[in-house]
């Protein structure tokens, strides 16, 4: 994958019936800081980001390639983030990470946002591997339900960060289920164990 071909797909704006996903901006820092420090959001991500690291996160998240702020289309409120690591530590596969603010859990936003980003990543980000993956703690039942509800399949399990992890994959023929309501609790995933600003 050349740098030019990867950069050609970014910046991008994605839309769903209720959400607009756009590149993260400096003005989103308050919402992102909450994603990095809220104990519930970070429950399966190693806990809140340490204070000495927080300033670096705040300085560098805006403008990073493939980091989306997830906003509502009606009020333009930031409800979470979804990001893609184009050349991840998992054999260079595209890795999707996500996190949502607790007050917006239970509304289906997670399923809606993650599904559109997975589809976009498969189509727009070149890779030597035809799949996109997401990794979450085995204990993070809500996050696993989210990934399963959008049609991603478990393909591997391993221990990382002293906890059992499950890897989910979407292949080149993947498409998000259409016309189905998200199962209860399926969109409340606190995030993957992945490496983007929305994750670890």
MDTraj code that builds the backbone (N, CA, C; nanometers):
import mdtraj as md
import numpy as np

residues = "UNK UNK UNK UNK UNK UNK UNK UNK UNK UNK UNK UNK UNK UNK UNK UNK UNK UNK UNK UNK UNK UNK UNK UNK UNK UNK UNK UNK UNK UNK UNK UNK UNK UNK UNK UNK UNK UNK UNK UNK UNK UNK UNK UNK UNK UNK UNK UNK UNK UNK UNK UNK UNK UNK UNK UNK UNK UNK UNK UNK UNK UNK UNK UNK UNK UNK UNK UNK UNK UNK UNK UNK UNK UNK UNK UNK UNK UNK UNK UNK UNK UNK UNK UNK UNK UNK UNK UNK UNK UNK UNK UNK UNK UNK UNK UNK UNK UNK UNK UNK UNK UNK UNK UNK UNK UNK UNK UNK UNK UNK UNK UNK UNK UNK UNK UNK UNK UNK UNK UNK UNK UNK UNK UNK UNK UNK UNK UNK UNK UNK UNK UNK UNK UNK UNK UNK UNK UNK UNK UNK UNK UNK UNK UNK UNK UNK UNK UNK UNK UNK UNK UNK UNK UNK UNK UNK UNK UNK UNK UNK UNK UNK UNK UNK UNK UNK UNK UNK UNK UNK UNK UNK UNK UNK UNK UNK UNK UNK UNK UNK UNK UNK UNK UNK UNK UNK UNK UNK UNK UNK UNK UNK UNK UNK UNK UNK UNK UNK UNK UNK".split()
xyz = np.array([
    [0.0851, -0.1197, 0.0000],
    [0.0000, 0.0000, 0.0000],
    [0.0879, 0.1237, 0.0000],
    [0.0760, 0.2095, -0.1009],
    [0.1553, 0.3309, -0.1043],
    [0.0932, 0.4370, -0.0162],
    [0.1791, 0.5286, 0.0307],
    [0.1282, 0.6379, 0.1134],
    [0.0284, 0.7207, 0.0345],
    [0.0556, 0.7402, -0.0954],
    [-0.0345, 0.8215, -0.1768],
    [-0.1731, 0.7589, -0.1867],
    [-0.1791, 0.6275, -0.2114],
    [-0.3087, 0.5631, -0.2257],
    [-0.3855, 0.5626, -0.0952],
    [-0.3145, 0.5482, 0.0181],
    [-0.3812, 0.5516, 0.1477],
    [-0.4357, 0.6900, 0.1773],
    [-0.3559, 0.7941, 0.1482],
    [-0.3976, 0.9300, 0.1793],
    [-0.5104, 0.9768, 0.0888],
    [-0.5229, 0.9149, -0.0286],
    [-0.6248, 0.9584, -0.1237],
    [-0.7662, 0.9375, -0.0713],
    [-0.7834, 0.8450, 0.0229],
    [-0.9163, 0.8168, 0.0764],
    [-0.9520, 0.9057, 0.1949],
    [-0.8634, 0.9940, 0.2338],
    [-0.8831, 1.0771, 0.3524],
    [-0.8492, 1.2216, 0.3194],
    [-0.9256, 1.3195, 0.3706],
    [-1.0353, 1.3089, 0.4664],
    [-1.1631, 1.2552, 0.4023],
    [-1.2485, 1.2001, 0.4867],
    [-1.3745, 1.1436, 0.4408],
    [-1.4855, 1.1823, 0.5377],
    [-1.6048, 1.1946, 0.4849],
    [-1.7245, 1.2165, 0.5668],
    [-1.8242, 1.1070, 0.5323],
    [-1.8742, 1.0399, 0.6352],
    [-1.9686, 0.9296, 0.6159],
    [-2.1025, 0.9654, 0.6799],
    [-2.2097, 0.9180, 0.6202],
    [-2.3434, 0.9483, 0.6726],
    [-2.4245, 0.8214, 0.6879],
    [-2.5037, 0.8174, 0.7931],
    [-2.6034, 0.7135, 0.8141],
    [-2.7363, 0.7864, 0.8349],
    [-2.8468, 0.7153, 0.8491],
    [-2.9740, 0.7865, 0.8678],
    [-2.9735, 0.8842, 0.9849],
    [-2.8982, 0.8543, 1.0908],
    [-2.9023, 0.9411, 1.2094],
    [-2.7701, 1.0084, 1.2416],
    [-2.6614, 0.9648, 1.1787],
    [-2.5283, 1.0093, 1.2202],
    [-2.4495, 1.0676, 1.1044],
    [-2.3573, 1.1562, 1.1390],
    [-2.2559, 1.2049, 1.0467],
    [-2.1200, 1.1783, 1.1097],
    [-2.0346, 1.1121, 1.0354],
    [-1.8995, 1.0823, 1.0828],
    [-1.8032, 1.1671, 1.0020],
    [-1.7257, 1.2488, 1.0697],
    [-1.6331, 1.3411, 1.0042],
    [-1.4970, 1.3325, 1.0721],
    [-1.3920, 1.3832, 1.0072],
    [-1.2607, 1.3819, 1.0718],
    [-1.2640, 1.4550, 1.2061],
    [-1.1954, 1.3993, 1.3037],
    [-1.1903, 1.4616, 1.4362],
    [-1.1246, 1.5990, 1.4268],
    [-1.1809, 1.6941, 1.5027],
    [-1.1321, 1.8318, 1.5023],
    [-1.0887, 1.8723, 1.6426],
    [-1.0064, 1.9769, 1.6494],
    [-0.9590, 2.0249, 1.7791],
    [-1.0747, 2.0614, 1.8716],
    [-1.1847, 2.1088, 1.8141],
    [-1.3001, 2.1462, 1.8953],
    [-1.3712, 2.0293, 1.9606],
    [-1.3339, 1.9077, 1.9226],
    [-1.3929, 1.7868, 1.9814],
    [-1.3190, 1.7411, 2.1059],
    [-1.2210, 1.8195, 2.1497],
    [-1.1303, 1.7722, 2.2553],
    [-1.2046, 1.7361, 2.3842],
    [-1.3106, 1.8091, 2.4176],
    [-1.3823, 1.7787, 2.5424],
    [-1.4444, 1.6398, 2.5364],
    [-1.5117, 1.6080, 2.4259],
    [-1.5745, 1.4767, 2.4123],
    [-1.4691, 1.3667, 2.4095],
    [-1.3591, 1.3883, 2.3379],
    [-1.2543, 1.2866, 2.3320],
    [-1.1881, 1.2677, 2.4682],
    [-1.1703, 1.3765, 2.5422],
    [-1.1118, 1.3642, 2.6758],
    [-1.1995, 1.2770, 2.7643],
    [-1.3294, 1.2916, 2.7516],
    [-1.4198, 1.2050, 2.8271],
    [-1.4047, 1.0596, 2.7832],
    [-1.3901, 1.0357, 2.6524],
    [-1.3722, 0.8988, 2.6042],
    [-1.2442, 0.8369, 2.6611],
    [-1.1428, 0.9174, 2.6832],
    [-1.0157, 0.8669, 2.7342],
    [-1.0132, 0.8534, 2.8859],
    [-1.1032, 0.9219, 2.9553],
    [-1.0934, 0.9268, 3.1017],
    [-1.2136, 0.8709, 3.1762],
    [-1.3254, 0.8506, 3.1094],
    [-1.4445, 0.8005, 3.1779],
    [-1.4241, 0.6540, 3.2185],
    [-1.4401, 0.6219, 3.3467],
    [-1.4148, 0.4841, 3.3925],
    [-1.5035, 0.3803, 3.3239],
    [-1.6290, 0.4151, 3.2931],
    [-1.7162, 0.3190, 3.2264],
    [-1.6715, 0.2944, 3.0825],
    [-1.6374, 0.4014, 3.0126],
    [-1.5903, 0.3871, 2.8752],
    [-1.4624, 0.3039, 2.8709],
    [-1.3753, 0.3259, 2.9690],
    [-1.2439, 0.2626, 2.9692],
    [-1.2385, 0.1318, 3.0478],
    [-1.3526, 0.0820, 3.0859],
    [-1.3580, -0.0365, 3.1712],
    [-1.2814, -0.1548, 3.1122],
    [-1.2935, -0.1763, 2.9826],
    [-1.2261, -0.2888, 2.9175],
    [-1.1066, -0.2436, 2.8337],
    [-1.0588, -0.1237, 2.8600],
    [-0.9474, -0.0688, 2.7831],
    [-0.8310, -0.0284, 2.8723],
    [-0.8197, -0.0952, 2.9847],
    [-0.7055, -0.0686, 3.0709],
    [-0.7239, 0.0471, 3.1666],
    [-0.8474, 0.0979, 3.1800],
    [-0.8725, 0.2085, 3.2707],
    [-0.8467, 0.3430, 3.2051],
    [-0.8790, 0.4511, 3.2762],
    [-0.8599, 0.5853, 3.2210],
    [-0.7146, 0.6104, 3.1811],
    [-0.6972, 0.6890, 3.0761],
    [-0.5631, 0.7264, 3.0318],
    [-0.4951, 0.8061, 3.1422],
    [-0.3693, 0.7745, 3.1697],
    [-0.2946, 0.8417, 3.2762],
    [-0.2801, 0.9904, 3.2456],
    [-0.2821, 1.0699, 3.3507],
    [-0.2804, 1.2154, 3.3345],
    [-0.1589, 1.2623, 3.2557],
    [-0.0436, 1.1996, 3.2779],
    [0.0762, 1.2435, 3.2079],
    [0.0714, 1.2146, 3.0579],
    [-0.0143, 1.1194, 3.0171],
    [-0.0303, 1.0891, 2.8749],
    [-0.1429, 1.1695, 2.8106],
    [-0.2326, 1.2190, 2.8927],
    [-0.3542, 1.2817, 2.8415],
    [-0.3233, 1.4035, 2.7553],
    [-0.2276, 1.4844, 2.7967],
    [-0.1938, 1.6044, 2.7198],
    [-0.1472, 1.5689, 2.5790],
    [-0.0715, 1.4601, 2.5662],
    [-0.0265, 1.4166, 2.4338],
    [-0.1439, 1.3721, 2.3483],
    [-0.2368, 1.2981, 2.4093],
    [-0.3569, 1.2574, 2.3364],
    [-0.4314, 1.3794, 2.2865],
    [-0.4474, 1.4786, 2.3753],
    [-0.5251, 1.5970, 2.3409],
    [-0.4586, 1.6780, 2.2305],
    [-0.3272, 1.6782, 2.2269],
    [-0.2545, 1.7572, 2.1274],
    [-0.2563, 1.6934, 1.9892],
    [-0.2639, 1.5623, 1.9828],
    [-0.2368, 1.4948, 1.8564],
    [-0.3549, 1.4207, 1.7934],
    [-0.4707, 1.4177, 1.8580],
    [-0.5801, 1.3380, 1.8012],
    [-0.6409, 1.4040, 1.6779],
    [-0.6538, 1.5360, 1.6793],
    [-0.7201, 1.6066, 1.5689],
    [-0.6311, 1.6021, 1.4444],
    [-0.6920, 1.5700, 1.3330],
    [-0.6178, 1.5662, 1.2084],
    [-0.5490, 1.4344, 1.1793],
    [-0.5536, 1.3410, 1.2739],
    [-0.4932, 1.2109, 1.2462],
    [-0.5761, 1.1371, 1.1413],
    [-0.5099, 1.0717, 1.0472],
    [-0.5852, 0.9997, 0.9444],
    [-0.6753, 0.8920, 1.0039],
    [-0.7947, 0.8796, 0.9489],
    [-0.8888, 0.7722, 0.9789],
    [-0.9442, 0.7765, 1.1217],
    [-0.9458, 0.8948, 1.1828],
    [-1.0092, 0.9120, 1.3137],
    [-1.1364, 0.9935, 1.2931],
    [-1.2510, 0.9269, 1.3115],
    [-1.3809, 0.9914, 1.2921],
    [-1.4402, 1.0355, 1.4255],
    [-1.4938, 1.1552, 1.4270],
    [-1.5874, 1.1937, 1.5323],
    [-1.7259, 1.1524, 1.4861],
    [-1.7994, 1.0855, 1.5730],
    [-1.9354, 1.0431, 1.5416],
    [-2.0304, 1.1473, 1.5998],
    [-2.1070, 1.2124, 1.5146],
    [-2.1985, 1.3169, 1.5597],
    [-2.3406, 1.2858, 1.5160],
    [-2.4359, 1.3392, 1.5899],
    [-2.5752, 1.3253, 1.5484],
    [-2.6018, 1.4224, 1.4338],
    [-2.6835, 1.3800, 1.3382],
    [-2.7106, 1.4660, 1.2228],
    [-2.8025, 1.5814, 1.2593],
    [-2.8893, 1.5614, 1.3586],
    [-2.9850, 1.6674, 1.3901],
    [-2.9240, 1.7780, 1.4754],
    [-2.8394, 1.7418, 1.5742],
    [-2.7852, 1.8422, 1.6656],
    [-2.6337, 1.8592, 1.6553],
    [-2.5679, 1.7759, 1.5747],
    [-2.4224, 1.7829, 1.5560],
    [-2.3465, 1.7652, 1.6877],
    [-2.4005, 1.6829, 1.7770],
    [-2.3360, 1.6550, 1.9054],
    [-2.2441, 1.5349, 1.8884],
    [-2.1214, 1.5443, 1.9421],
    [-2.0286, 1.4314, 1.9364],
    [-2.0727, 1.3253, 2.0374],
    [-2.0985, 1.2047, 1.9879],
    [-2.1443, 1.0957, 2.0750],
    [-2.0379, 0.9872, 2.0919],
    [-1.9337, 0.9924, 2.0103],
    [-1.8292, 0.8915, 2.0210],
    [-1.7280, 0.9057, 1.9097],
    [-1.6465, 0.8036, 1.8928],
    [-1.5441, 0.8047, 1.7892],
    [-1.5253, 0.6643, 1.7339],
    [-1.4950, 0.6566, 1.6054],
    [-1.4550, 0.5318, 1.5418],
    [-1.3279, 0.5627, 1.4630],
    [-1.2291, 0.4759, 1.4722],
    [-1.1046, 0.4989, 1.3999],
    [-1.0597, 0.3713, 1.3314],
    [-0.9725, 0.3883, 1.2341],
    [-0.9162, 0.2744, 1.1613],
    [-0.7646, 0.2859, 1.1638],
    [-0.6989, 0.1788, 1.2018],
    [-0.5536, 0.1670, 1.1891],
    [-0.5285, 0.0948, 1.0577],
    [-0.4757, 0.1685, 0.9596],
    [-0.4649, 0.1133, 0.8247],
    [-0.3651, -0.0011, 0.8154],
    [-0.2620, 0.0008, 0.8979],
    [-0.1559, -0.1004, 0.8927],
    [-0.1299, -0.1469, 1.0356],
    [-0.2242, -0.2234, 1.0897],
    [-0.2231, -0.2543, 1.2323],
    [-0.1181, -0.3583, 1.2700],
    [-0.1035, -0.3763, 1.3998],
    [-0.0091, -0.4761, 1.4511],
    [-0.0548, -0.6187, 1.4213],
    [-0.1777, -0.6338, 1.3742],
    [-0.2300, -0.7659, 1.3404],
    [-0.2003, -0.7968, 1.1943],
    [-0.0739, -0.8219, 1.1657],
    [-0.0282, -0.8565, 1.0305],
    [-0.0669, -0.7520, 0.9269],
    [-0.0729, -0.6275, 0.9693],
    [-0.1022, -0.5199, 0.8757],
    [-0.2466, -0.5076, 0.8340],
    [-0.3347, -0.5831, 0.8975],
    [-0.4759, -0.5735, 0.8616],
    [-0.5368, -0.4422, 0.9112],
    [-0.6395, -0.3958, 0.8416],
    [-0.7109, -0.2759, 0.8853],
    [-0.7865, -0.3079, 1.0140],
    [-0.7601, -0.2297, 1.1184],
    [-0.8233, -0.2546, 1.2484],
    [-0.9148, -0.1384, 1.2851],
    [-1.0383, -0.1708, 1.3186],
    [-1.1381, -0.0710, 1.3564],
    [-1.1490, -0.0662, 1.5083],
    [-1.1438, 0.0544, 1.5644],
    [-1.1607, 0.0761, 1.7084],
    [-1.2727, 0.1771, 1.7292],
    [-1.3348, 0.1718, 1.8447],
    [-1.4483, 0.2613, 1.8677],
    [-1.4726, 0.2808, 2.0159],
    [-1.5371, 0.3916, 2.0495],
    [-1.5804, 0.4200, 2.1863],
    [-1.6934, 0.5217, 2.1789],
    [-1.7891, 0.5085, 2.2716],
    [-1.9049, 0.5984, 2.2732],
    [-1.9306, 0.6463, 2.4149],
    [-1.9789, 0.7680, 2.4266],
    [-2.0085, 0.8242, 2.5577],
    [-2.1278, 0.7514, 2.6206],
    [-2.1207, 0.7237, 2.7501],
    [-2.2225, 0.6392, 2.8142],
    [-2.3657, 0.6883, 2.7995],
    [-2.3857, 0.8195, 2.7962],
    [-2.5237, 0.8694, 2.7877],
    [-2.5886, 0.8402, 2.6532],
    [-2.5088, 0.7943, 2.5570],
    [-2.5643, 0.7608, 2.4259],
    [-2.5686, 0.6105, 2.4006],
    [-2.5328, 0.5303, 2.5004],
    [-2.5443, 0.3861, 2.4854],
    [-2.6931, 0.3481, 2.4778],
    [-2.7205, 0.2387, 2.4115],
    [-2.8567, 0.1877, 2.4053],
    [-2.9430, 0.2484, 2.2966],
    [-2.8843, 0.3298, 2.2088],
    [-2.9629, 0.3951, 2.1035],
    [-2.9327, 0.3396, 1.9638],
    [-2.8425, 0.2458, 1.9547],
    [-2.8065, 0.1899, 1.8249],
    [-2.7015, 0.2676, 1.7501],
    [-2.6475, 0.3744, 1.8114],
    [-2.5472, 0.4554, 1.7432],
    [-2.4199, 0.3757, 1.7145],
    [-2.3808, 0.2915, 1.8081],
    [-2.2574, 0.2151, 1.7906],
    [-2.2639, 0.1244, 1.6691],
    [-2.3715, 0.0482, 1.6584],
    [-2.3876, -0.0417, 1.5433],
    [-2.3872, 0.0366, 1.4132],
    [-2.4586, 0.1475, 1.4129],
    [-2.4720, 0.2291, 1.2927],
    [-2.3364, 0.2841, 1.2484],
    [-2.2612, 0.3370, 1.3444],
    [-2.1340, 0.4013, 1.3119],
    [-2.0256, 0.3005, 1.2754],
    [-2.0145, 0.1942, 1.3537],
    [-1.9095, 0.0962, 1.3271],
    [-1.9335, 0.0273, 1.1932],
    [-2.0590, -0.0042, 1.1629],
    [-2.0898, -0.0712, 1.0371],
    [-2.0502, 0.0143, 0.9173],
    [-2.0806, 0.1435, 0.9208],
    [-2.0489, 0.2277, 0.8058],
    [-1.8976, 0.2453, 0.7911],
    [-1.8250, 0.2475, 0.9026],
    [-1.6795, 0.2614, 0.8942],
    [-1.6154, 0.1324, 0.8435],
    [-1.6643, 0.0177, 0.8883],
    [-1.6100, -0.1092, 0.8380],
    [-1.6279, -0.1161, 0.6863],
    [-1.7474, -0.0843, 0.6383],
    [-1.7719, -0.0869, 0.4952],
    [-1.6827, 0.0099, 0.4198],
    [-1.6669, 0.1295, 0.4753],
    [-1.5808, 0.2295, 0.4123],
    [-1.4349, 0.1846, 0.4116],
    [-1.3870, 0.1301, 0.5226],
    [-1.2474, 0.0866, 0.5307],
    [-1.2175, -0.0219, 0.4283],
    [-1.3085, -0.1165, 0.4141],
    [-1.2877, -0.2240, 0.3172],
    [-1.2803, -0.1699, 0.1746],
    [-1.3590, -0.0659, 0.1466],
    [-1.3653, -0.0127, 0.0106],
    [-1.2594, 0.0929, -0.0180],
    [-1.2210, 0.1711, 0.0849],
    [-1.1427, 0.2923, 0.0590],
    [-0.9976, 0.2863, 0.1037],
    [-0.9648, 0.1982, 0.1990],
    [-0.8272, 0.1928, 0.2490],
    [-0.7580, 0.0711, 0.1894],
    [-0.6607, 0.0901, 0.1031],
    [-0.5914, -0.0234, 0.0415],
    [-0.5193, -0.1075, 0.1468],
    [-0.5150, -0.2363, 0.1235],
    [-0.4482, -0.3276, 0.2158],
    [-0.4079, -0.4538, 0.1415],
    [-0.2997, -0.5164, 0.1888],
    [-0.2592, -0.6449, 0.1305],
    [-0.3521, -0.7567, 0.1756],
    [-0.4289, -0.7300, 0.2823],
    [-0.5218, -0.8292, 0.3360],
    [-0.6644, -0.7854, 0.3035],
    [-0.7505, -0.8755, 0.2579],
    [-0.8851, -0.8350, 0.2159],
    [-0.9820, -0.8081, 0.3303],
    [-0.9403, -0.8306, 0.4551],
    [-1.0329, -0.8193, 0.5676],
    [-1.0092, -0.6924, 0.6490],
    [-1.1064, -0.6624, 0.7344],
    [-1.0914, -0.5622, 0.8394],
    [-1.1228, -0.6320, 0.9706],
    [-1.0504, -0.5979, 1.0768],
    [-1.0681, -0.6667, 1.2035],
    [-1.1011, -0.5670, 1.3140],
    [-1.1568, -0.6198, 1.4211],
    [-1.1791, -0.5452, 1.5447],
    [-1.1512, -0.6410, 1.6587],
    [-1.0910, -0.5898, 1.7639],
    [-1.0534, -0.6729, 1.8777],
    [-1.1156, -0.6152, 2.0034],
    [-1.1758, -0.7024, 2.0836],
    [-1.2368, -0.6587, 2.2086],
    [-1.2130, -0.7634, 2.3157],
    [-1.2192, -0.7221, 2.4391],
    [-1.2031, -0.8187, 2.5479],
    [-1.3153, -0.9218, 2.5452],
    [-1.2800, -1.0442, 2.5762],
    [-1.3797, -1.1510, 2.5832],
    [-1.4906, -1.1162, 2.6817],
    [-1.4545, -1.0465, 2.7890],
    [-1.5523, -1.0105, 2.8922],
    [-1.6433, -0.8958, 2.8507],
    [-1.6098, -0.8263, 2.7442],
    [-1.6885, -0.7106, 2.7017],
    [-1.8050, -0.7587, 2.6153],
    [-1.9062, -0.8096, 2.6801],
    [-2.0189, -0.8726, 2.6113],
    [-2.0904, -0.7743, 2.5199],
    [-2.1083, -0.6515, 2.5634],
    [-2.1794, -0.5534, 2.4812],
    [-2.1037, -0.5254, 2.3513],
    [-1.9728, -0.5111, 2.3619],
    [-1.8935, -0.4850, 2.2427],
    [-1.8963, -0.6040, 2.1471],
    [-1.8914, -0.7246, 2.2025],
    [-1.8981, -0.8439, 2.1178],
    [-2.0335, -0.8530, 2.0474],
    [-2.1406, -0.8198, 2.1192],
    [-2.2727, -0.8205, 2.0564],
    [-2.2808, -0.7184, 1.9439],
    [-2.2185, -0.6034, 1.9642],
    [-2.2163, -0.5020, 1.8597],
    [-2.1543, -0.5591, 1.7322],
    [-2.0349, -0.6164, 1.7454],
    [-1.9645, -0.6679, 1.6283],
    [-2.0407, -0.7818, 1.5621],
    [-2.0988, -0.8688, 1.6426],
    [-2.1759, -0.9794, 1.5860],
    [-2.3033, -0.9293, 1.5182],
    [-2.3635, -0.8240, 1.5732],
    [-2.4882, -0.7729, 1.5171],
    [-2.4674, -0.7086, 1.3804],
    [-2.3451, -0.6620, 1.3504],
    [-2.3198, -0.6035, 1.2188],
    [-2.2563, -0.7059, 1.1239],
    [-2.2535, -0.8315, 1.1652],
    [-2.2118, -0.9376, 1.0755],
    [-2.0651, -0.9728, 1.0771],
    [-1.9879, -0.9200, 1.1745],
    [-1.8481, -0.9596, 1.1852],
    [-1.8398, -1.0940, 1.2574],
    [-1.7392, -1.1728, 1.2207],
    [-1.7272, -1.3088, 1.2714],
    [-1.6036, -1.3242, 1.3593],
    [-1.6154, -1.3966, 1.4734],
    [-1.4954, -1.4230, 1.5550],
    [-1.4014, -1.5169, 1.4804],
    [-1.2739, -1.4786, 1.4755],
    [-1.1772, -1.5588, 1.4002],
    [-1.0543, -1.5971, 1.4826],
    [-1.0373, -1.5357, 1.5997],
    [-0.9184, -1.5660, 1.6794],
    [-0.9423, -1.5232, 1.8228],
    [-0.8682, -1.5851, 1.9137],
    [-0.8693, -1.5444, 2.0539],
    [-0.7274, -1.5545, 2.1071],
    [-0.6936, -1.4658, 2.1988],
    [-0.5577, -1.4594, 2.2521],
    [-0.5600, -1.3750, 2.3781],
    [-0.4497, -1.3741, 2.4496],
    [-0.4375, -1.2933, 2.5710],
    [-0.3481, -1.1739, 2.5406],
    [-0.3965, -1.0555, 2.5718],
    [-0.3200, -0.9320, 2.5551],
    [-0.3617, -0.8363, 2.6644],
    [-0.2697, -0.7561, 2.7133],
    [-0.2965, -0.6650, 2.8245],
    [-0.3522, -0.7420, 2.9445],
    [-0.3021, -0.8652, 2.9624],
    [-0.3404, -0.9512, 3.0757],
    [-0.4879, -0.9880, 3.0759],
    [-0.5502, -0.9897, 2.9593],
    [-0.6919, -1.0260, 2.9522],
    [-0.7186, -1.1016, 2.8227],
    [-0.8106, -1.1996, 2.8254],
    [-0.8482, -1.2697, 2.7022],
    [-0.9157, -1.1737, 2.6042],
    [-0.8735, -1.1808, 2.4788],
    [-0.9270, -1.0956, 2.3733],
    [-0.9895, -1.1820, 2.2641],
    [-1.0850, -1.1243, 2.1918],
    [-1.1464, -1.1919, 2.0766],
    [-1.1313, -1.1012, 1.9554],
    [-1.0827, -1.1583, 1.8459],
    [-1.0720, -1.0841, 1.7205],
    [-1.1895, -1.1185, 1.6298],
    [-1.2529, -1.0155, 1.5772],
    [-1.3616, -1.0313, 1.4805],
    [-1.3137, -0.9821, 1.3447],
    [-1.3705, -1.0400, 1.2392],
    [-1.3264, -1.0050, 1.1052],
    [-1.4452, -0.9852, 1.0124],
    [-1.4277, -0.8932, 0.9191],
    [-1.5212, -0.8745, 0.8073],
    [-1.4408, -0.8892, 0.6793],
    [-1.4820, -0.9808, 0.5930],
    [-1.4096, -1.0067, 0.4698],
    [-1.4598, -0.9225, 0.3546],
    [-1.4037, -0.9430, 0.2356],
    [-1.4392, -0.8598, 0.1195],
    [-1.5848, -0.8718, 0.0771],
    [-1.6513, -0.9822, 0.1126],
    [-1.7925, -0.9998, 0.0769],
    [-1.8865, -0.9525, 0.1871],
    [-1.8288, -0.8942, 0.2938],
    [-1.9102, -0.8516, 0.4082],
    [-2.0064, -0.7407, 0.3682],
    [-2.1250, -0.7455, 0.4251],
    [-2.2176, -0.6330, 0.4179],
    [-2.2972, -0.6312, 0.5467],
    [-2.3221, -0.5120, 0.5972],
    [-2.3957, -0.4988, 0.7223],
    [-2.5393, -0.5445, 0.7035],
    [-2.5963, -0.6144, 0.8025],
    [-2.7368, -0.6539, 0.7922],
    [-2.8254, -0.5318, 0.7734],
    [-2.9180, -0.5397, 0.6827],
    [-3.0054, -0.4255, 0.6535],
    [-3.1429, -0.4480, 0.7119],
    [-3.2021, -0.3389, 0.7591],
    [-3.3408, -0.3424, 0.8011],
    [-3.3667, -0.4171, 0.9301],
    [-3.2622, -0.4308, 1.0151],
    [-3.2808, -0.5007, 1.1416],
    [-3.2496, -0.4063, 1.2563],
    [-3.3285, -0.4150, 1.3609],
    [-3.3003, -0.3371, 1.4796],
    [-3.1837, -0.3992, 1.5530],
    [-3.1045, -0.3140, 1.6184],
    [-2.9927, -0.3646, 1.6972],
    [-3.0463, -0.4367, 1.8194],
    [-2.9901, -0.5535, 1.8549],
    [-3.0341, -0.6211, 1.9755],
    [-3.0031, -0.5389, 2.0989],
    [-3.0814, -0.5583, 2.2039],
    [-3.0648, -0.4802, 2.3263],
    [-2.9224, -0.4915, 2.3769],
    [-2.8628, -0.3755, 2.4041],
    [-2.7284, -0.3729, 2.4590],
    [-2.6195, -0.3922, 2.3569],
    [-2.6550, -0.4127, 2.2301],
    [-2.5527, -0.4470, 2.1318],
    [-2.4664, -0.3289, 2.0941],
    [-2.5137, -0.2070, 2.1133],
    [-2.4357, -0.0932, 2.0677],
    [-2.3658, -0.0238, 2.1821],
    [-2.3586, -0.0874, 2.2968],
    [-2.3052, -0.0177, 2.4122],
    [-2.1598, -0.0527, 2.4379],
    [-2.0921, -0.1061, 2.3359],
    [-1.9540, -0.1441, 2.3541],
    [-1.8690, -0.0250, 2.3924],
    [-1.7861, -0.0441, 2.4938],
    [-1.7006, 0.0648, 2.5403],
    [-1.5831, 0.0868, 2.4475],
    [-1.5623, 0.0007, 2.3504],
    [-1.4525, 0.0194, 2.2558],
    [-1.3792, -0.1096, 2.2353],
    [-1.2989, -0.1142, 2.1322],
    [-1.2185, -0.2333, 2.1125],
    [-1.0908, -0.2185, 2.1925],
    [-1.0123, -0.3257, 2.1919],
    [-0.8821, -0.3186, 2.2574],
    [-0.7769, -0.2659, 2.1625],
    [-0.8235, -0.2069, 2.0523],
    [-0.7331, -0.1645, 1.9465],
    [-0.6536, -0.0407, 1.9791],
    [-0.5712, 0.0017, 1.8832],
    [-0.4711, 0.1007, 1.9116],
    [-0.5036, 0.2432, 1.8724],
    [-0.6220, 0.2717, 1.8184],
    [-0.6524, 0.4074, 1.7765],
    [-0.6883, 0.4964, 1.8939],
    [-0.7039, 0.6288, 1.8695],
    [-0.7416, 0.7204, 1.9762],
    [-0.8720, 0.6833, 2.0431],
    [-0.9579, 0.6117, 1.9729],
    [-1.0823, 0.5692, 2.0351],
    [-1.0618, 0.4466, 2.1213],
    [-0.9468, 0.3844, 2.1084],
    [-0.9201, 0.2633, 2.1843],
    [-0.8087, 0.2834, 2.2831],
    [-0.7141, 0.1912, 2.2834],
    [-0.6092, 0.1952, 2.3843],
    [-0.5051, 0.3007, 2.3520],
])
top = md.Topology()
chain = top.add_chain()
for i, resn in enumerate(residues, 1):
    res = top.add_residue(resn, chain, resSeq=i)
    for name in ("N", "CA", "C"):
        top.add_atom(name, md.element.get_by_symbol(name[0]), res)
traj = md.Trajectory(xyz[None], top)
